[in-house]
Amino acid sequence: MKRLGLAVNAVGLLISAVGTLVLYAHVTNRYHSQIADIGSVAVGYLGVILFGVSVSLSGIALLLWETRA
């Protein structure tokens, strides 16, 4: 389970990092930052970031989970 937990944790961190970088790139872009509905776009990216966090926490749970005989 440790290998699976590490893999899931890494995927979750990668999803969060990509979501954060895309949100930063979207907000700092001159064209996109002037969109009137930037709030809904930011909420969408924050959803991706939180999804990555939840996947990462699932990986941590898999790391800590011990099978009982």
Sine and cosine of phi, psi and omega as CSV:
sin_phi,cos_phi,sin_psi,cos_psi,sin_omega,cos_omega
0.00,0.00,-0.43,0.90,-0.05,-1.00
-0.90,0.44,-0.65,0.76,0.00,-1.00
-0.91,0.41,-0.67,0.74,0.04,-1.00
-0.91,0.42,-0.67,0.75,0.03,-1.00
-0.88,0.47,-0.67,0.74,0.04,-1.00
-0.91,0.41,-0.64,0.77,0.00,-1.00
-0.91,0.41,-0.70,0.71,0.01,-1.00
-0.91,0.42,-0.65,0.76,0.03,-1.00
-0.89,0.46,-0.69,0.72,0.01,-1.00
-0.90,0.43,-0.65,0.76,0.03,-1.00
-0.90,0.44,-0.67,0.74,0.03,-1.00
-0.89,0.46,-0.68,0.73,0.04,-1.00
-0.91,0.42,-0.60,0.80,0.03,-1.00
-0.91,0.41,-0.68,0.73,0.03,-1.00
-0.88,0.48,-0.69,0.72,0.01,-1.00
-0.90,0.43,-0.67,0.74,0.00,-1.00
-0.91,0.42,-0.69,0.73,0.01,-1.00
-0.91,0.42,-0.68,0.73,0.05,-1.00
-0.87,0.49,-0.65,0.76,0.02,-1.00
-0.91,0.41,-0.71,0.71,0.00,-1.00
-0.91,0.41,-0.64,0.77,0.02,-1.00
-0.93,0.37,-0.64,0.77,0.07,-1.00
-0.88,0.47,-0.70,0.71,0.02,-1.00
-0.89,0.46,-0.69,0.72,0.01,-1.00
-0.91,0.41,-0.60,0.80,-0.03,-1.00
-0.94,0.34,-0.65,0.76,-0.05,-1.00
-0.97,0.25,-0.54,0.84,-0.04,-1.00
-1.00,0.05,-0.16,0.99,0.04,-1.00
-0.95,0.31,0.72,-0.69,-0.07,-1.00
-0.88,0.48,-0.67,0.74,-0.02,-1.00
-0.94,0.35,-0.75,0.66,-0.08,-1.00
-0.95,0.30,-0.48,0.88,-0.04,-1.00
-0.95,0.31,-0.26,0.97,0.01,-1.00
-0.99,-0.11,0.07,1.00,0.07,-1.00
-0.93,0.37,0.73,-0.69,-0.08,-1.00
-0.92,0.39,-0.46,0.89,-0.08,-1.00
-0.98,-0.19,0.64,0.77,-0.05,-1.00
-0.92,0.39,-0.38,0.92,-0.01,-1.00
-0.90,0.44,-0.70,0.72,0.00,-1.00
-0.94,0.35,-0.54,0.84,0.06,-1.00
-0.91,0.41,-0.69,0.72,0.00,-1.00
-0.90,0.43,-0.63,0.78,0.03,-1.00
-0.90,0.44,-0.61,0.79,0.05,-1.00
-0.89,0.46,-0.71,0.71,0.03,-1.00
-0.92,0.38,-0.59,0.81,0.06,-1.00
-0.90,0.43,-0.54,0.84,0.11,-0.99
-0.89,0.46,-0.65,0.76,0.05,-1.00
-0.91,0.42,-0.67,0.75,0.01,-1.00
-0.90,0.45,-0.70,0.71,0.01,-1.00
-0.93,0.37,-0.54,0.84,0.11,-0.99
-0.89,0.46,-0.67,0.74,0.06,-1.00
-0.89,0.46,-0.62,0.78,0.04,-1.00
-0.90,0.43,-0.67,0.74,0.00,-1.00
-0.92,0.38,-0.59,0.81,0.07,-1.00
-0.91,0.41,-0.66,0.76,0.03,-1.00
-0.89,0.46,-0.67,0.75,0.05,-1.00
-0.91,0.41,-0.54,0.84,0.10,-1.00
-0.90,0.43,-0.62,0.78,0.06,-1.00
-0.90,0.44,-0.63,0.77,0.05,-1.00
-0.91,0.42,-0.63,0.77,0.04,-1.00
-0.89,0.45,-0.62,0.78,0.05,-1.00
-0.92,0.40,-0.57,0.82,0.06,-1.00
-0.91,0.42,-0.62,0.78,-0.06,-1.00
-1.00,0.09,-0.27,0.96,-0.08,-1.00
-0.96,0.26,0.79,-0.61,0.04,-1.00
-0.91,-0.42,0.76,-0.65,0.04,-1.00
-0.96,0.28,0.69,-0.73,-0.02,-1.00
-0.96,-0.26,0.72,-0.69,-0.05,-1.00
-0.99,0.14,0.00,0.00,0.00,0.00
